[in-house]
Amino acid sequence: MPRYYEIDSAWWASIQREPNGRQTVKTETFVRELAKINFNWSYRQANQWIETYVTVFKDVSPEEGENRTFQLFNPNGGR
């Protein structure tokens, strides 16, 4: 049975850290991590959750579609 408090852990597990320090999340990866904890969400549902609950990642998708790419950014300009 899915537990809503586990969605955060699926989000953190889906963050990919690149050697240059950039942190990104693809919707596909987030949905895969959610499936591991018995949440069978569509890309649309996952994107809606990200847009609602995650404020420090912005959409940097190179193309249109539901499999989007989100990147960590600092809204305070590094302060």
C-alpha positions, 0 to 999 in steps of 0.5 A, spaced: 500 500 500 502 506 498 504 511 503 504 519 501 510 521 506 514 516 501 513 521 495 519 525 498 524 519 498 522 517 491 523 525 489 530 525 492 532 518 490 531 521 483 535 527 483 542 525 478 548 529 480 553 530 474 560 531 475 560 539 474 555 539 480 548 540 476 543 537 479 537 534 475 531 530 475 527 527 469 520 525 470 521 518 467 526 517 473 521 520 478 516 515 476 520 509 476 522 511 483 515 512 485 513 505 482 518 502 487 514 504 492 507 502 489 505 509 486 503 508 479 503 515 477 503 518 469 508 523 467 502 528 468 501 526 475 508 526 477 509 533 473 503 536 477 506 534 484 513 537 482 510 543 480 506 544 486 511 541 492 518 543 489 520 550 488 527 550 487 527 546 481 525 549 474 523 546 468 529 546 463 526 541 458 529 541 451 523 539 447 515 539 448 512 533 452 511 530 459 517 527 460 520 533 462 527 535 465 528 539 472 534 543 474 536 545 481 537 553 481 538 558 487 532 563 487 536 567 492 542 569 487 547 565 491 546 568 497 
